[in-house]
Amino acid sequence: MKLQAKLSFLILGAVVLFGAAIGLYFALLAPARELRSDQSILQAASSQFLQERVMLNRLPMVSMAESLHALIRAHQNTEKALKHIAQLANLRAADREISQAMTVIDTLAQNAQDSYQKVLDASHALTQEASQVGISDRELVVYDLLVTPLVQHSPLYTPLKTLVETLRQALQNDDVWIDSASQTLAAQNEKIHELVDKIESNVSSTALTIVIAVFLALLGGVLLLARRLSRSVARIAYEVRLLRDGDLTRKFDVRFRDEVGALGRDMEEFLEHHRGVVRSIQAVAEENLRVKDSLEATIGTSEQATKGLHGAVGTMDESLSLLETKMQEVSGALSTIRGIVGDFTDVLAAQNGSIQDSSAAVIEMQASIDSIAQLTGTRAQSVSGLVQTAQEGGSKLDRTNELIREVGGSVDDIRDMAALIQQIAGQTDLLAMNAAIEAAHAGDAGKGFSVVAEEIRKLAEASRENSQHIGVKLQRIVDVISQVSGSSAETYEAFTRIQKEIQLFSDSLDEISQRLKEFSVGGKQINQSMAMLQGLTQDVAERGKTITHSTEHAQQAMDALAAGSDGVHEALNTLQTSETALFQAQDQVTALVDRIADVAASLHADAAKFKTE
């Protein structure tokens, strides 16, 4: 590009950048102006709140119809202002703190209807009640209503007074709410005003910074262009002075695409062409020297390699023989491994069958244990009933002993009664003897009395015999009771021992049931372990099959390796034949290297006269 075109583009770019910076400045300020416009809506809402408050305070002092209509109109304007505020998206998106302030104002809009509705309800109720007295809404003045003679002498005075108080309270509450809302709106408006000022200040600072940065960038571009032009011209002049000495190592490093750059590139192409020619000559000379050195080193290495190859061939022959011996040993070892793996597979199969039998036995044993545990639980319940029956039998036996002791006590009373009978029999016998004596004294007159006396004597004799018989029987009864009492005591002790044994037996059954449950859990664990062992056995059997296949493949590989060793023997023979030909070729190459060394030394001496680096 021409220098004139560069300067023209530089001036045009400066004008465009300045215009873009000015446009960017006004574009950045546009949102701030929109925020100012939205803020004026907030101020208008504050005025509407104040207007509604004025109408609210005017309500009790003028006609109800006029003041209520004015209040409704003012409240509708307030609601419109709040709805308009709710639609201000620019303020909400401008800043987080402004969004929070707008949220507070939205809360005012949500609560604006409550206290206002109470005022309307109280006003309508008062208007309806006053109309019953004969006062219309155009004549109704809240402050003058209660002092009106028509109202004071009306039976509706008390309800009207209550409604007036209700309206005053509603007016007061609405006034307090409007005052609070006005203060809140004013505070949030002030906060938003400060934040908008801050945003406008930041935007102005940013825009001004961009304009200054653009100006500095343009100034730097002009200075950089002038500096690069002057340095390029001075460098070209310096390099031309050095070319007079025949130094081809200099470079014209000019990167501009103007006239100065074209001159530098032409000079650089001229020098590059001559440098390439000289470098080619020097490179060829140096390459010849390197080739000579490389050939000499290669010949030496080739001789050493040939000698090493000869030794390696002998070593390889010996190693191949040793390898064949080892392959035979490996083949034998593989055959042994196959036999061992086959035996091991048979053992695993037998072990797997034993594991299956053991698993079936464990399952059967576990089923038996579960059955025994269930039967033991049933028998434990029966033994518990037997313990209770033994306890009841012991109690009844104890009661029997008490009854036997009571019977033993009654025997003594029977003995006393038998003794009394014997005494009565003795006295009766004595009475019979006296009667017989008296009958004998009486003679014939006493015969009847004698018969009576005889009967009395027989009765006494029978009573004596019966009393003796009763005594004998009572003694036998006493002996039997003593024996029964002893047997009952022994029986009670036996019952007690039986009860203890039954209790021990019940405890043993509970312990056996608990152990059987533990055995059942252990049987399940054993069954799981047997299943796991069976799986491991099958896995090992599969691994054994894999080992068998691997040994077969290894045997095949060994056979192939043995076959390949014959080919290696043939290759070694061929290699020994080639060694002889290689020694002859080395002698011819040595003669050629000596000739190349003489030519390379001469060429390098001629090329060293030129300076290209």
C-alpha positions as CSV (number, residue, x, y, z in Angstrom):
1,M,0.0,0.0,0.0
2,K,1.3,3.5,-0.9
3,L,2.3,5.9,1.9
4,Q,-0.3,8.4,0.7
5,A,-3.0,5.7,0.9
6,K,-1.8,4.8,4.5
7,L,-2.0,8.4,5.6
8,S,-5.5,8.8,4.0
9,F,-6.8,5.6,5.7
10,L,-5.3,6.8,9.0
11,I,-7.1,10.1,8.8
12,L,-10.4,8.4,7.7
13,G,-10.1,5.9,10.5
14,A,-9.6,8.7,13.0
15,V,-12.8,10.4,11.9
16,V,-14.7,7.2,11.9
17,L,-13.5,6.2,15.4
18,F,-14.2,9.6,16.8
19,G,-17.7,9.5,15.3
20,A,-18.2,5.9,16.7
21,A,-17.0,7.1,20.2
22,I,-19.4,10.0,20.2
23,G,-22.2,7.7,19.1
24,L,-21.3,5.2,21.8
25,Y,-21.2,8.0,24.4
26,F,-24.8,9.0,23.5
27,A,-25.9,5.3,23.2
28,L,-24.6,4.6,26.7
29,L,-26.4,7.6,28.1
30,A,-29.7,6.6,26.5
31,P,-30.6,4.0,29.2
32,A,-29.8,6.6,31.8
33,R,-32.2,9.1,30.2
34,E,-34.8,6.3,30.1
35,L,-34.2,5.7,33.8
36,R,-34.8,9.5,34.4
37,S,-38.0,9.3,32.5
38,D,-39.2,6.3,34.6
39,Q,-38.2,8.1,37.8
40,S,-40.5,11.0,36.8
41,I,-43.3,8.4,36.9
42,L,-42.4,7.6,40.5
43,Q,-42.5,11.3,41.4
44,A,-46.0,11.5,39.7
45,A,-47.1,8.6,41.9
46,S,-45.9,10.5,45.0
47,S,-48.1,13.4,43.9
48,Q,-51.1,11.1,43.4
49,F,-50.6,9.8,47.0
50,L,-50.6,13.3,48.3
51,Q,-53.7,14.2,46.2
52,E,-55.5,11.1,47.6
53,R,-54.6,12.1,51.1
54,V,-56.0,15.7,50.6
55,M,-59.3,14.1,49.3
56,L,-59.3,11.8,52.3
57,N,-58.9,14.6,54.8
58,R,-61.5,16.7,53.0
59,L,-64.1,13.8,53.2
60,P,-65.6,14.5,56.7
61,M,-65.7,18.3,56.2
62,V,-67.8,18.7,53.1
63,S,-70.8,16.9,51.4
64,M,-70.4,13.2,51.4
65,A,-71.5,12.9,47.8
66,E,-69.0,15.4,46.5
67,S,-66.1,14.3,48.7
68,L,-66.6,10.6,48.2
69,H,-66.7,11.0,44.4
70,A,-63.5,13.1,44.5
71,L,-61.8,10.5,46.8
72,I,-62.7,7.6,44.4
73,R,-61.4,9.6,41.4
74,A,-58.1,10.3,43.3
75,H,-57.7,6.7,44.4
76,Q,-58.3,5.5,40.8
77,N,-55.5,7.9,39.7
78,T,-53.3,6.4,42.4
79,E,-54.0,2.9,41.2
80,K,-53.2,3.9,37.6
81,A,-49.9,5.4,38.8
82,L,-49.0,2.2,40.7
83,K,-49.9,0.0,37.8
84,H,-47.7,2.2,35.5
85,I,-44.9,1.7,38.1
86,A,-45.4,-2.1,37.9
87,Q,-44.7,-1.9,34.2
88,L,-41.3,-0.1,34.5
89,A,-39.0,-2.8,33.3
90,N,-36.0,-0.5,32.7
91,L,-35.6,0.4,36.4
92,R,-35.9,-3.2,37.5
93,A,-33.3,-4.4,35.1
94,A,-30.8,-1.5,35.7
95,D,-29.5,-2.5,39.1
96,R,-30.2,-5.1,41.9
97,E,-30.7,-2.4,44.6
98,I,-33.2,-0.5,42.3
99,S,-35.0,-3.8,41.7
100,Q,-35.3,-4.3,45.5
101,A,-36.7,-0.7,45.8
102,M,-39.2,-1.4,43.1
103,T,-40.2,-4.6,44.9
104,V,-41.0,-2.5,48.0
105,I,-43.1,-0.1,45.9
106,D,-45.0,-3.2,44.4
107,T,-45.8,-4.2,48.0
108,L,-47.4,-0.8,48.5
109,A,-49.5,-1.4,45.4
110,Q,-50.7,-4.7,46.8
111,N,-51.7,-3.2,50.1
112,A,-53.3,0.0,48.8
113,Q,-56.8,-1.4,48.5
114,D,-57.4,-2.6,52.1
115,S,-57.7,0.6,54.1
116,Y,-59.3,2.4,51.2
117,Q,-62.1,-0.2,51.0
118,K,-62.8,0.1,54.7
119,V,-63.3,3.9,54.2
120,L,-65.7,3.2,51.3
121,D,-67.6,0.6,53.3
122,A,-67.9,2.9,56.3
123,S,-69.0,5.9,54.1
124,H,-71.7,3.8,52.3
125,A,-73.0,2.4,55.7
126,L,-73.2,5.9,57.2
127,T,-74.9,7.2,54.1
128,Q,-77.6,4.5,54.2
129,E,-78.2,5.0,57.9
130,A,-78.4,8.8,57.5
131,S,-80.9,8.4,54.7
132,Q,-83.3,6.6,57.1
133,V,-83.2,9.8,59.3
134,G,-84.0,11.9,56.2
135,I,-80.5,13.2,55.4
136,S,-79.3,12.7,51.8
137,D,-75.7,12.1,50.8
138,R,-75.6,15.7,49.4
139,E,-76.6,17.1,52.8
140,L,-74.5,14.7,54.8
141,V,-71.4,16.3,56.5
142,V,-69.7,13.9,58.9
143,Y,-68.4,16.5,61.4
144,D,-71.9,18.2,61.5
145,L,-74.0,15.0,61.5
146,L,-74.2,14.3,65.3
147,V,-75.0,17.9,66.2
148,T,-77.9,18.1,63.9
149,P,-81.2,18.3,65.9
150,L,-82.8,15.8,63.6
151,V,-80.2,13.2,64.5
152,Q,-80.0,14.1,68.2
153,H,-83.7,13.4,68.7
154,S,-83.7,10.3,66.4
155,P,-83.7,6.7,67.8
156,L,-80.9,6.1,65.3
157,Y,-78.5,8.4,67.1
158,T,-76.5,5.6,68.7
159,P,-76.0,3.6,65.4
160,L,-75.1,6.8,63.6
161,K,-72.6,7.7,66.3
162,T,-71.1,4.3,66.0
163,L,-70.9,4.5,62.2
164,V,-69.3,8.0,62.5
165,E,-66.7,6.7,64.9
166,T,-66.1,3.7,62.5
167,L,-65.7,6.1,59.6
168,R,-63.3,8.4,61.6
169,Q,-61.2,5.3,62.5
170,A,-61.1,4.1,58.9
171,L,-60.2,7.6,57.7
172,Q,-57.4,7.8,60.3
173,N,-56.1,4.3,59.4
174,D,-56.2,5.2,55.7
175,D,-54.5,8.5,56.4
176,V,-51.8,6.7,58.4
177,W,-51.3,4.2,55.6
178,I,-51.1,6.9,52.9
179,D,-48.6,8.8,55.0
180,S,-46.5,5.7,55.4
181,A,-46.8,4.8,51.8
182,S,-45.9,8.4,50.8
183,Q,-42.8,8.3,53.0
184,T,-41.9,4.8,51.8
185,L,-42.3,5.9,48.1
186,A,-40.3,9.1,48.8
187,A,-37.5,7.1,50.4
188,Q,-37.4,4.6,47.6
189,N,-37.6,7.3,45.0
190,E,-34.7,9.1,46.7
191,K,-32.8,5.8,46.8
192,I,-33.5,5.2,43.1
193,H,-32.5,8.8,42.3
194,E,-29.1,8.3,44.0
195,L,-28.6,4.9,42.2
196,V,-29.6,6.5,38.8
197,D,-27.2,9.3,39.5
198,K,-24.5,6.7,40.2
199,I,-25.3,4.8,37.0
200,E,-25.3,8.0,34.9
201,S,-22.0,9.0,36.5
202,N,-20.5,5.5,35.7
203,V,-21.8,5.6,32.2
204,S,-20.4,9.1,31.6
205,S,-17.0,8.0,33.0
206,T,-17.0,4.9,30.8
207,A,-18.0,6.8,27.7
208,L,-15.4,9.5,28.4
209,T,-12.7,6.8,29.0
210,I,-13.6,5.2,25.7
211,V,-13.2,8.5,23.8
212,I,-9.9,9.2,25.5
213,A,-8.7,5.7,24.7
214,V,-9.7,6.1,21.0
215,F,-7.8,9.4,20.8
216,L,-4.7,7.9,22.5
217,A,-4.9,4.9,20.1
218,L,-5.0,7.1,17.1
219,L,-2.1,9.2,18.4
220,G,-0.1,6.0,19.1
221,G,-0.9,4.7,15.6
222,V,0.4,7.9,13.9
223,L,3.6,7.9,16.0
224,L,4.1,4.1,15.4
225,L,3.8,4.6,11.7
226,A,6.2,7.5,11.6
227,R,8.7,5.6,13.8
228,R,8.5,2.4,11.6
229,L,9.0,4.4,8.4
230,S,12.1,6.2,9.7
231,R,13.6,3.0,11.1
232,S,13.1,1.1,7.9
233,V,14.8,3.8,5.8
234,A,17.7,4.1,8.1
235,R,18.2,0.3,8.2
236,I,18.2,0.0,4.4
237,A,20.9,2.7,4.2
238,Y,23.0,0.9,6.8
239,E,22.7,-2.5,5.0
240,V,23.7,-0.9,1.7
241,R,26.9,0.5,3.2
242,L,27.8,-3.0,4.5
243,L,27.2,-4.6,1.1
244,R,30.1,-2.6,-0.3
245,D,32.5,-4.9,1.6
246,G,31.0,-8.0,-0.1
247,D,29.3,-9.2,3.1
248,L,26.4,-11.4,2.0
249,T,25.1,-12.0,5.5
250,R,23.2,-8.8,5.8
251,K,19.3,-8.7,5.7
252,F,16.9,-6.0,4.6
253,D,14.1,-6.8,7.2
254,V,11.4,-4.3,6.0
255,R,7.8,-5.4,6.6
256,F,5.9,-2.5,5.1
257,R,4.0,-2.9,1.9
258,D,4.7,0.6,0.6
259,E,7.6,1.9,-1.6
260,V,10.1,1.5,1.3
261,G,9.0,-2.1,1.8
262,A,9.3,-2.8,-2.0
263,L,12.9,-1.5,-2.0
264,G,13.8,-3.6,1.0
265,R,12.2,-6.8,-0.5
266,D,14.0,-6.3,-3.8
267,M,17.4,-6.0,-2.0
268,E,16.6,-9.0,0.1
269,E,15.7,-11.1,-3.0
270,F,19.0,-10.1,-4.6
271,L,21.0,-11.0,-1.5
272,E,19.0,-14.2,-0.9
273,H,19.8,-15.4,-4.5
274,H,23.5,-14.9,-4.1
275,R,23.5,-16.3,-0.5
276,G,21.7,-19.4,-1.9
277,V,24.4,-20.0,-4.5
278,V,27.2,-19.6,-2.1
279,R,25.5,-21.6,0.6
280,S,24.9,-24.4,-1.9
281,I,28.6,-24.5,-2.8
282,Q,29.6,-24.5,0.9
283,A,27.0,-27.1,1.8
284,V,28.2,-29.4,-1.0
285,A,31.8,-29.0,0.2
286,E,30.9,-29.6,3.8
287,E,28.6,-32.5,2.8
288,N,31.5,-34.1,1.0
289,L,33.7,-33.8,4.0
290,R,31.0,-35.3,6.2
291,V,30.4,-38.0,3.7
292,K,34.1,-38.8,3.8
293,D,34.1,-38.9,7.6
294,S,30.9,-40.9,7.6
295,L,32.3,-43.4,5.0
296,E,35.4,-43.9,7.0
297,A,33.4,-44.4,10.2
298,T,31.0,-46.7,8.4
299,I,33.8,-48.8,6.9
300,G,35.3,-49.1,10.4
301,T,32.0,-50.0,11.8
302,S,31.3,-52.4,9.0
303,E,34.6,-54.2,9.7
304,Q,33.7,-54.4,13.3
305,A,30.2,-55.4,12.5
306,T,31.4,-58.1,10.1
307,K,33.7,-59.5,12.7
308,G,30.9,-59.3,15.3
309,L,28.6,-60.9,12.7
310,H,31.0,-63.8,12.4
311,G,31.1,-64.3,16.1
312,A,27.4,-63.8,16.4
313,V,26.8,-66.5,13.8
314,G,28.8,-68.9,15.8
315,T,27.0,-67.9,19.0
316,M,23.7,-68.1,17.3
317,D,24.5,-71.7,16.1
318,E,25.3,-72.7,19.7
319,S,22.2,-70.9,21.0
320,L,20.0,-72.6,18.5
321,S,21.3,-76.0,19.6
322,L,20.6,-75.0,23.2
323,L,17.2,-73.7,22.2
324,E,16.3,-77.1,20.6
325,T,17.3,-78.9,23.8
326,K,15.2,-76.5,25.9
327,M,12.3,-76.9,23.5
328,Q,12.4,-80.6,24.0
329,E,12.4,-80.1,27.8
330,V,9.5,-77.6,27.5
331,S,7.6,-80.2,25.4
332,G,8.0,-82.8,28.1
333,A,7.0,-80.3,30.8
334,L,3.9,-79.4,28.8
335,S,2.9,-83.0,28.5
336,T,3.4,-83.4,32.3
337,I,1.2,-80.2,32.9
338,R,-1.5,-81.7,30.7
339,G,-1.5,-84.9,32.7
340,I,-1.6,-83.0,36.0
341,V,-4.4,-80.7,34.8
342,G,-6.3,-83.8,33.6
343,D,-5.9,-85.4,37.1
344,F,-6.8,-82.1,38.7
345,T,-9.9,-81.8,36.6
346,D,-11.0,-85.3,37.7
347,V,-10.4,-84.4,41.3
348,L,-12.4,-81.2,40.9
349,A,-15.3,-83.2,39.3
350,A,-15.2,-85.6,42.2
351,Q,-15.1,-82.7,44.6
352,N,-18.0,-81.1,42.9
353,G,-20.0,-84.2,43.3
354,S,-19.1,-84.4,47.0
355,I,-20.1,-80.7,47.3
356,Q,-23.4,-81.4,45.7
357,D,-24.0,-84.4,48.0
358,S,-22.9,-82.4,51.0
359,S,-25.2,-79.5,50.0
360,A,-28.2,-81.9,49.6
361,A,-27.3,-83.4,53.1
362,V,-27.0,-79.9,54.6
363,I,-30.4,-78.9,53.1
364,E,-32.0,-82.1,54.4
365,M,-30.3,-81.5,57.8
366,Q,-31.6,-78.0,57.8
367,A,-35.1,-79.2,57.0
368,S,-34.8,-81.7,59.9
369,I,-33.6,-79.0,62.2
370,D,-36.5,-76.8,61.3
371,S,-38.9,-79.7,61.9
372,I,-37.3,-80.5,65.2
373,A,-37.4,-76.8,66.1
374,Q,-41.1,-76.6,65.3
375,L,-41.8,-79.8,67.2
376,T,-39.7,-78.6,70.2
377,G,-41.7,-75.3,70.2
378,T,-44.9,-77.3,70.3
379,R,-43.6,-79.6,73.0
380,A,-42.4,-76.6,75.0
381,Q,-45.9,-75.2,74.9
382,S,-47.2,-78.6,76.1
383,V,-44.6,-78.7,78.9
384,S,-45.6,-75.2,79.9
385,G,-49.2,-76.5,80.3
386,L,-47.8,-79.5,82.2
387,V,-46.0,-77.1,84.6
388,Q,-49.2,-75.3,85.2
389,T,-51.1,-78.6,85.8
390,A,-48.4,-79.7,88.2
391,Q,-48.7,-76.5,90.1
392,E,-52.4,-76.9,90.3
393,G,-52.0,-80.6,91.5
394,G,-49.6,-79.5,94.1
395,S,-52.1,-76.9,95.4
396,K,-54.9,-79.5,95.4
397,L,-52.6,-82.1,97.2
398,D,-51.7,-79.5,99.8
399,R,-55.5,-78.9,100.3
400,T,-56.0,-82.7,100.7
401,N,-53.3,-82.7,103.4
402,E,-55.1,-80.0,105.2
403,L,-58.4,-82.0,105.0
404,I,-56.6,-85.1,106.3
405,R,-55.3,-83.2,109.2
406,E,-58.8,-81.9,109.9
407,V,-60.1,-85.5,109.8
408,G,-57.4,-86.6,112.2
409,G,-58.5,-83.8,114.5
410,S,-62.1,-85.1,114.3
411,V,-61.0,-88.7,115.3
412,D,-60.2,-87.5,118.7
413,D,-63.7,-86.2,119.1
414,I,-65.1,-89.5,118.0
415,R,-62.8,-91.3,120.6
416,D,-64.3,-89.0,123.2
417,M,-67.8,-89.9,122.1
418,A,-66.9,-93.7,122.2
419,A,-65.6,-93.3,125.7
420,L,-68.8,-91.5,126.6
421,I,-70.8,-94.4,125.1
422,Q,-68.8,-96.9,127.1
423,Q,-69.4,-94.9,130.2
424,I,-73.1,-94.7,129.4
425,A,-73.1,-98.5,128.8
426,G,-71.4,-99.1,132.2
427,Q,-73.9,-96.9,133.9
428,T,-76.8,-98.6,132.0
429,D,-75.4,-102.0,133.0
430,L,-75.3,-100.9,136.6
431,L,-78.8,-99.6,136.2
432,A,-79.9,-103.0,134.8
433,M,-78.4,-104.8,137.7
434,N,-80.2,-102.5,140.2
435,A,-83.4,-103.0,138.3
436,A,-83.0,-106.8,138.4
437,I,-82.3,-106.7,142.1
438,E,-85.4,-104.6,142.6
439,A,-87.4,-106.9,140.5
440,A,-86.3,-109.9,142.5
441,H,-87.3,-108.1,145.7
442,A,-90.7,-107.4,144.2
443,G,-91.4,-111.0,143.3
444,D,-94.2,-111.6,140.8
445,A,-95.0,-107.9,140.7
446,G,-91.5,-107.1,139.5
447,K,-91.3,-109.6,136.6
448,G,-92.2,-107.0,134.0
449,F,-89.7,-104.7,135.4
450,S,-87.2,-107.6,135.3
451,V,-87.8,-108.0,131.6
452,V,-87.1,-104.3,131.1
453,A,-84.0,-104.6,133.2
454,E,-82.8,-107.6,131.1
455,E,-83.3,-105.5,127.9
456,I,-81.5,-102.6,129.4
457,R,-78.6,-105.0,130.3
458,K,-78.6,-106.3,126.7
459,L,-78.6,-102.8,125.4
460,A,-75.7,-101.9,127.7
461,E,-73.8,-105.0,126.6
462,A,-74.4,-104.2,123.0
463,S,-73.4,-100.5,123.6
464,R,-70.2,-101.7,125.3
465,E,-69.4,-104.1,122.4
466,N,-70.2,-101.4,119.8
467,S,-68.1,-98.8,121.6
468,Q,-65.2,-101.3,121.7
469,H,-65.8,-102.0,118.0
470,I,-65.9,-98.3,117.3
471,G,-62.6,-97.8,119.2
472,V,-61.0,-100.5,117.2
473,K,-62.3,-99.0,114.0
474,L,-61.2,-95.5,115.1
475,Q,-57.7,-96.8,115.8
476,R,-57.6,-98.3,112.4
477,I,-58.9,-95.1,110.9
478,V,-56.2,-93.2,112.9
479,D,-53.5,-95.5,111.6
480,V,-54.8,-95.2,108.0
481,I,-55.0,-91.4,108.4
482,S,-51.4,-91.3,109.7
483,Q,-50.3,-93.5,106.8
484,V,-52.3,-91.3,104.3
485,S,-50.8,-88.1,105.9
486,G,-47.3,-89.5,105.5
487,S,-48.0,-90.7,102.0
488,S,-49.6,-87.3,101.2
489,A,-46.5,-85.5,102.5
490,E,-44.3,-87.7,100.4
491,T,-46.6,-87.2,97.4
492,Y,-46.4,-83.4,97.9
493,E,-42.6,-83.6,98.0
494,A,-42.7,-85.8,94.9
495,F,-45.1,-83.3,93.2
496,T,-42.6,-80.5,94.1
497,R,-39.7,-82.4,92.6
498,I,-41.7,-83.3,89.6
499,Q,-42.7,-79.6,89.2
500,K,-39.0,-78.5,89.4
501,E,-38.0,-81.3,86.9
502,I,-40.8,-80.2,84.6
503,Q,-39.7,-76.6,84.8
504,L,-36.1,-77.6,84.2
505,F,-37.3,-79.7,81.2
506,S,-39.3,-76.7,79.9
507,D,-36.2,-74.5,80.2
508,S,-34.2,-77.2,78.4
509,L,-36.7,-77.3,75.6
510,D,-36.5,-73.5,75.3
511,E,-32.7,-73.7,75.2
512,I,-32.9,-76.6,72.7
513,S,-35.4,-74.5,70.5
514,Q,-33.0,-71.5,70.6
515,R,-30.0,-73.7,69.7
516,L,-32.0,-75.3,66.9
517,K,-32.8,-71.9,65.5
518,E,-29.1,-71.0,65.6
519,F,-28.3,-74.4,64.0
520,S,-30.8,-73.5,61.3
521,V,-29.1,-70.2,60.6
522,G,-25.7,-71.9,60.6
523,G,-27.1,-74.5,58.2
524,K,-28.3,-71.8,55.8
525,Q,-24.8,-70.2,56.0
526,I,-23.2,-73.6,55.4
527,N,-25.5,-74.1,52.4
528,Q,-24.6,-70.7,51.0
529,S,-20.9,-71.5,51.5
530,M,-21.3,-74.8,49.8
531,A,-23.0,-73.1,46.9
532,M,-20.1,-70.6,46.7
533,L,-17.6,-73.4,46.9
534,Q,-19.4,-75.3,44.1
535,G,-19.2,-72.1,42.0
536,L,-15.5,-71.7,42.8
537,T,-15.0,-75.4,41.9
538,Q,-16.7,-75.0,38.6
539,D,-14.6,-71.8,38.0
540,V,-11.4,-73.7,38.8
541,A,-12.5,-76.5,36.4
542,E,-13.1,-74.0,33.6
543,R,-9.6,-72.5,34.4
544,G,-8.2,-76.1,34.2
545,K,-9.8,-76.5,30.8
546,T,-8.2,-73.2,29.8
547,I,-4.8,-74.3,31.0
548,T,-5.2,-77.6,29.0
549,H,-6.0,-75.6,25.8
550,S,-3.1,-73.2,26.5
551,T,-0.7,-76.1,26.9
552,E,-1.9,-77.6,23.7
553,H,-1.4,-74.3,21.9
554,A,2.0,-74.0,23.5
555,Q,2.9,-77.5,22.3
556,Q,1.8,-76.6,18.8
557,A,3.9,-73.4,19.1
558,M,6.9,-75.5,20.2
559,D,6.5,-77.8,17.3
560,A,6.3,-74.8,14.9
561,L,9.4,-73.4,16.6
562,A,11.3,-76.7,16.2
563,A,10.3,-76.7,12.5
564,G,11.5,-73.0,12.2
565,S,14.9,-73.9,13.8
566,D,15.8,-76.0,10.7
567,G,15.2,-72.9,8.5
568,V,17.5,-70.9,10.9
569,H,20.3,-73.4,10.3
570,E,20.0,-72.9,6.6
571,A,20.0,-69.1,7.0
572,L,23.1,-69.3,9.1
573,N,24.9,-71.3,6.3
574,T,23.8,-68.7,3.8
575,L,25.0,-65.9,6.1
576,Q,28.5,-67.5,6.4
577,T,28.7,-67.5,2.6
578,S,27.8,-63.8,2.5
579,E,30.5,-62.9,4.9
580,T,33.3,-63.7,2.4
581,A,31.7,-61.5,-0.2
582,L,31.3,-58.7,2.3
583,F,35.0,-58.7,3.2
584,Q,35.9,-58.3,-0.5
585,A,33.5,-55.3,-1.0
586,Q,34.9,-53.5,2.0
587,D,38.4,-53.3,0.4
588,Q,36.9,-51.7,-2.7
589,V,34.9,-49.1,-0.7
590,T,38.0,-48.1,1.2
591,A,39.8,-47.1,-2.1
592,L,36.8,-45.0,-3.2
593,V,36.6,-43.2,0.1
594,D,40.3,-42.0,-0.2
595,R,39.5,-40.5,-3.6
596,I,36.4,-38.7,-2.4
597,A,38.3,-37.2,0.5
598,D,40.8,-35.5,-1.8
599,V,38.0,-33.9,-4.0
600,A,36.0,-32.7,-0.9
601,A,39.1,-30.9,0.6
602,S,39.7,-29.0,-2.6
603,L,36.0,-27.8,-2.9
604,H,35.8,-26.7,0.7
605,A,38.9,-24.5,0.4
606,D,37.3,-22.6,-2.5
607,A,33.9,-22.1,-0.9
608,A,35.4,-20.7,2.3
609,K,36.3,-17.5,0.5
610,F,32.6,-16.3,0.6
611,K,30.9,-15.0,3.8
612,T,27.3,-15.9,4.0
613,E,26.6,-16.1,7.7
